[in-house]
């Protein structure tokens, strides 16, 4: 399980990529969003990329503890459906 920090924006994505890729070694990928307060399109793209890679590898992908504000960002961008949240 990966617990996201308060922000997943263009400024954090590069540093987080290796952590996200290491999750692909797990059978089930769980992303805990309880601390996440801010996300931009770069962060959304990273999550979608991880979800697609997980799907292609036959792995489960779950996002937990999504705040209403972050869920609204997912819905507004259309990424909520892609992420399955």
C-alpha positions in Angstrom: 0.0 0.0 0.0 1.1 3.5 -0.8 0.0 6.4 1.4 0.0 9.6 -0.7 1.3 12.8 0.8 -0.9 15.9 0.9 0.0 16.9 -2.6 0.3 15.0 -5.9 1.2 17.7 -8.5 3.7 18.2 -11.2 6.2 19.1 -8.5 5.9 15.7 -6.8 5.2 13.3 -9.7 8.7 12.8 -10.8 9.8 11.9 -7.3 6.9 9.6 -6.8 7.2 7.6 -10.1 9.6 5.0 -8.7 7.3 4.4 -5.7 4.4 3.9 -8.0 6.3 1.6 -10.3 7.5 -0.5 -7.4 3.8 -1.2 -6.5 3.5 -3.2 -9.7 5.4 -6.0 -8.0 2.4 -6.5 -5.6 -0.6 -8.6 -6.5 -3.0 -5.9 -5.2 -2.2 -2.2 -5.6 -3.7 0.0 -2.9 -3.4 3.7 -2.8 -4.4 5.5 0.4 -5.6 9.0 -0.3 -6.4 10.0 3.2 -3.7 12.7 3.4 -4.2 13.9 -0.2 -5.4 17.5 -0.4 -4.2 18.7 -3.8 -3.9 17.0 -7.2 -3.3 18.3 -10.7 -3.4 16.8 -14.1 0.1 15.4 -13.8 -0.9 13.6 -10.6 -4.1 12.3 -12.2 -2.1 11.1 -15.2 0.3 9.2 -12.9 -2.6 7.5 -11.2 -4.3 6.6 -14.5 -1.0 5.2 -15.8 -0.6 3.0 -12.7 -4.2 1.8 -13.0 -3.7 0.9 -16.7 -0.4 -0.9 -16.0 -2.0 -2.8 -13.2 -4.9 -3.8 -15.4 -2.6 -5.0 -18.1 -0.7 -7.1 -15.6 -3.9 -8.6 -14.2 -3.5 -6.9 -10.8 -6.2 -5.4 -8.6 -6.1 -1.6 -8.2 -7.9 0.1 -5.3 -8.0 3.7 -4.1 -9.1 4.3 -0.5 -10.1 7.3 1.7 -10.7 9.8 -1.1 -12.0 13.1 0.3 -15.0 14.8 -1.3 -12.8 17.5 -2.7 -10.4 15.1 -4.4 -13.4 13.0 -5.6 -14.8 16.2 -7.2 -11.5 16.7 -9.0 -11.6 13.2 -10.3 -15.2 13.6 -11.5 -14.6 17.0 -13.0 -11.6 15.8 -15.0 -13.5 12.6 -16.1 -10.7 10.5 -14.5 -13.0 9.2 -11.7 -14.5 6.7 -14.2 -11.2 5.6 -15.5 -9.8 5.2 -12.0 -12.9 3.3 -10.9 -13.8 5.7 -8.1 
